[in-house]
Amino acid sequence: MKKILLSLVMVVLSATLLNAQSCEITKTNGGGFTTTIQSVVDNCNNTYTIVLRIDHNGCGGPTCKELSHYSVQATPGTYSNISVQVISGSMSYGNIDLGPSLGSDPFQGFKIDNTSGIGDGQAGSFTITYTLSGNLQNQQTSAKAGTSAQLASFTSAQFQYVMNCEGTNCGGGGNDTDGDGCDDNEDEFPTDPARCYTIKYPSSGFGTLAWEDLWPSKGDYDLNDLVLPYKITLVANSDNNIVEVKGKFYIKAVGANLHNGFGWQFDNILPGQVASVTGHSLLKGYVNLNGNGTEAGQNKAVVIAFDDADNILNRAGGQFFNTLPNGITGTSDTLNITVVFTQPLPQATVGAAPFNPFLIKNGTRGKEIHLVDHVPTSLASSSVFGTDDDDSNPATGRYYRTVNNLPWAIHIPQILDHMEEYIEITEGYLHFGEWAESNGVSYPDWYQNQSGYRDNTKIW
Amino acid sequence: MKTISSNLYVATIVLVTFLLASCQKRDDLVEPTVPATENKKMDDLKVADTFNWSTLSTYTIQVTGYANAPMKVYGADGKLLHTAMLKKDQPVTLLLSIPATEVSVVLHFLGEQTELELVTSPIQLTL
């Protein structure tokens, strides 16, 4: 495994070269030599015919010595029918050593021995054709010149790729039932040409959004006024563009008297770029929709998932839910929201999930509470910024912070074990404060359930 | 003498009661899982105005592959984080939003694995 450190500049990770021809894969041996998988043919009798092409670029000098032998790694007993063909230049060889021991080479296989006429200023090209039985293998090659082994490595997947690409497997190519360019082995939607694979946020389980809902006034910082686990799935086509977004949400806790809604904005998508929104729960009448299900009156595409948490809660009474000891408990329905785009969009345009989420405070559409420095939607009332404890400054892109830079919402990549009512999050999560004061450097995993991280007596 | 004896009697009663009370099991007392610590109140935190309060980091990664084949991005724990269908010689941009605790990922492409340290964004690379 290669290990690299990347900066802003482009970094070439391996000695892999780019080819003019579509299906070949070329690796650099060194000393001016390269090896290319030119073709792989499945003979449909449990054998493969493989052609490697070895090229030398004509360089000379102490780092470009003449080829003395060329070796190919292969499992003993699996290779046969080895032949060599000179394509250009004056390469010649003495014999084909069938191994399997190859002397100084660090692998078993066969070698074209006692070569000359290629390397050390002599450009040239030749091919090696051989038959492999059983499965395709990871194979190294060695272009031995001087004392240098000059290795290049190929994986079985790379041989397989060349074969599928050329359509020389027994099926006449890779299996692609829907013809979308996404092989059935990779296609999560093998009969849907518009869809190929999914990207999940978080990669497993649920993430959580959690709010204080008294904005623009500070609350009690238990950050449990709305605790909303989410799972976002992006569905991409074979061109890596996003076809649709699926969101799964449920309510884990409501530490509030207010009837709050929830939605999100795609900051780089216009309402007209959305074909449809389905699955939301809008029962209170204050959210107006366009025909495609996005919220009307917005400059960007906005999806309102629910206009009142009560829409999906099953609890006795209308206040608090899963936050008070011996208080009201219950269950939440799960909302499954699907947003389909009119045209597939680059992932950079769709943005990183959960996008720009916000709480709608107590049915007052103009009062939105976002994560820090996330822009409000067109329907947010700008007159609230800078009032009470809010220290937003829209001119500088500063939003939803107190003068001490405290937030009204947080986001973590797993289920949040939320605080009991009226207890500040710093009391339950013992490194939350250190995380914040260190600018996120210390304890970036403050939310995890590790020894010394929590006071569980204060967590619901 | 009667006074002394009476005082001794009262003191003994108080002492025994105290000892019994001290030994009584408190079923309703839950031991904290960690020793109590002095945690700052939120209002006392000194937070930089550049702090984004995010537990995730987002990286823009532009990858150019040498073949048309899927590339998969795995976290250090082996979880699949992202997939991209690379096109030969064509850059593909992916947005990787992962926990800030992740400092590197592993790219799987045509049977080869490459560890990518996440130092900055955007990142450009050629496979």
Interface residues (C-beta under 8 A of the other chain):
Chain A: M1 K2 K3 I4 L5 L6 S7 L8 V9 M10 V11 V12 L13 S14 T16 L17 L18 N19 S22 C23 I25 T26 N138 T155 S156 A157 Q158 Y161 C165 G181 C182 D183 E186 C196 Y197 T198 I199 Y201 P202 S203 S204 K218 Y221 A236 S238 D239 N240 P346 Q347 A348 G351 A352 A353 L371 V372 D373 R398 R401 N404 N405 L406 P407 I410 H411 I412 P413 E424 I425 T426 E427 L430 F432 G433 A436 E437 N439 G440 P444 D445 W446 Y447 S451 G452 Y453 R454 D455 N456 T457
Chain B: V30 P32 T33 V34 A36 T37 N39 K40 K41 M42 D43 L45 K46 V47 A48 D49 T50 F51 N52 W53 S54 T55 L56 T58 T60 Y66 A67 N68 A69 P70 G75 K79 L80 L81 H82 T83 A84 M85 K88 D89 V92 T93 L94 L95 S97 I98 P99 A100 T101 V106 L110 G111 E112 Q113 T114 E115 L116 E117 V119 T120 P122 I123 Q124 L125 T126 L127
